[in-house]
Amino acid sequence: MDDKVVFKPSAFSHSVTEADILRAMDEYLYDGPM
C-alpha cells in the first residue's frame, strides 16, 4: 500500500484528496461555525 502512495502520489492524491478536501471543508464550514 505504501509503495503505491509513494510511487504514484499524484494519481491517488488527485482522486481522493480533492474529494476529501471538498467534503471536509463543506462539513467543517457547515458544522464548524454552527
C-alpha positions in Angstrom: 0.0 0.0 0.0 2.8 2.4 0.8 4.6 1.5 -2.4 1.7 2.8 -4.5 1.3 6.0 -2.5 5.0 6.8 -2.7 5.3 5.7 -6.3 2.3 7.5 -7.6 1.1 10.1 -5.1 -0.3 12.2 -7.9 -3.0 9.7 -9.1 -4.0 8.8 -5.6 -4.0 12.3 -4.3 -5.8 13.6 -7.3 -8.8 11.3 -6.9 -9.1 11.1 -3.1 -7.5 14.3 -1.8 -9.7 16.6 -3.9 -13.0 14.9 -2.9 -11.8 14.5 0.6 -10.8 18.2 1.0 -14.0 19.4 -0.6 -16.1 17.2 1.6 -14.1 18.1 4.8 -14.3 21.8 4.0 -18.1 21.6 3.4 -18.7 19.7 6.6 -16.3 21.9 8.6 -17.8 25.1 7.3 -21.3 23.8 8.0 -20.6 22.1 11.2 -17.8 24.3 12.3 -19.1 27.8 13.0 -22.6 26.5 13.7 
